[in-house]
C-alpha cells in the first residue's frame, strides 16, 4: 500500500474499533445489570461460574481484567455531564471521566467534557487524561490538595522473592515521590542513554553491553548503596535531591491552585510547593507576554544552564504533543537554525527529545511561533498542505501564567 493509504487504513480501523468498543461497553453494562449483587447466585455472571461481571466480560472478550473493568465502568456510567463524550471511544471516555472527577456543578462538568471531546481527536488517551486533569485544576483550584492526597494514598512498593532467586519489584509512586526517584535515576542514565557511560575517572567505558533497563536498575541500586554508606545522621533524607517545583507567584501568594513537579504530569498542592521551597529555596523565573527570557545572541551556540532552567519551566519536557519525555531527556532546538544566523535565546528555543530533535532536522520540519504559541510545520512529504501542528507546553502552571 502507498504510505497515504496505509495511514488512512490505520485511521479508519481506529474509528471502527472505537465504535465496537462503545457497543461492547453497552453489552458489558447489561451483563453487569443482570449480575447485580442483589441477584446473588441467580445473577448471570454467577450462574456461568464467574465471581463478578467484570470477570465474565474478561472471559468472553479474551482481554485483560483492566480492560473488562473499563468496559463495565464506562457502560454503567450514569453521569449526565458525560453526554458530550457519546461519540468517543471507551478509553477516551474513561480518561475524561476519571480526569474530571470532583465536586463541580453538573453544567460546569458538561462544558469541560464538551471541551475535551472536541480536543480528543488530536490527542492520544494518555495525553487526553493529562489534559482532563489540567482542565479540572483550572476549574477547581481548591481541590488540588485533595487530588494530590488521593494519589499519595495509592503509593506502594512490593518486593517479592521468586523461586528463581530473583526479586520482583512492583509499585506506584505519587508525583512527588516520582519526581525524586526519577530525577535521581535520570541524573545517572540520561540524557543520551545509548551513548558511552563513564566511570569515576571520567573515562568512557566502551564495553558496556547492558540494556537500558539494566542501566536503570543498576543506577537505582547505586543510589541506595551510596545512601547506606552515608555517615550516621545523614542517612536517607538529610540531603534532598534537587526537585524543581513550578508554581505561579499569584497562586503561591493565594495559597491555592496547582503546582507542578518538573517531569510529572499530575499537579500537586501549593502546600507541597511551599515545603520544597522552604527546604531548597527559589529561583525566580519571569516570563513576558510572549514567553521570552534570557537572550545571549550569537555569542554562545549552546543554551546556558540558566536558559535551560527557564525552558524546562516553560515547556515541561518535549513539546511534541504525544511525547512524554521530561526536560532532563531533552535538547534545545534553535527555531532559526544556528547555521542560518539564529540566535541563542529562550524565545527562539524549544525543548525536544533527541528523537524529535533529529526528526525535525533530518526530515525538514520547521518551527514557527506567534506570541507564546509554537507550532511545527511538517514537510510536504508528510502533509502536502504543510498545516502547522501545535507544540504544547507540558507545564500546566506556566500555561496558566502565559496564556491564561
Buried (B, 14 or more C-beta within 10 A) or exposed (E): EEEEEEEEEEEEEEEEEBEEBBEBBBBBBBBBBBBEEEBEEEBBBBEEEBEBBBBBBBBBBEBEEEBBBBBBBBBBBEBEBBEBBEEBBBBBBBBBBBBBBBEBEEEBBBBBBBBBBEBBEBBBBEBBBBBBBBBBBBBBBEBBBEBBEEBBEEBEEEEEEEEEEEEEEEEEBBBBBBBBBBBBBBEBBBBEBEEEBEEEEEEEEEEEEEEEEEBBBBBBEEBEEEBEEEEEEEEEEEEEBEBBBBBBEEBBEEEBBBBBBBBBBBBBBBEBBBBBBEEBEEEEBEBEEBBBBBBBEEEEEEBEEBBBBBBBBBBBBBBBBEBBBBBBBBBBBBBBEEEEEBBBBBBBBBBBBBEBBEBBEEEEBBBEBEEBBBBBBBEEEBEEEEEBBEBBBBBBBBBBBBEE
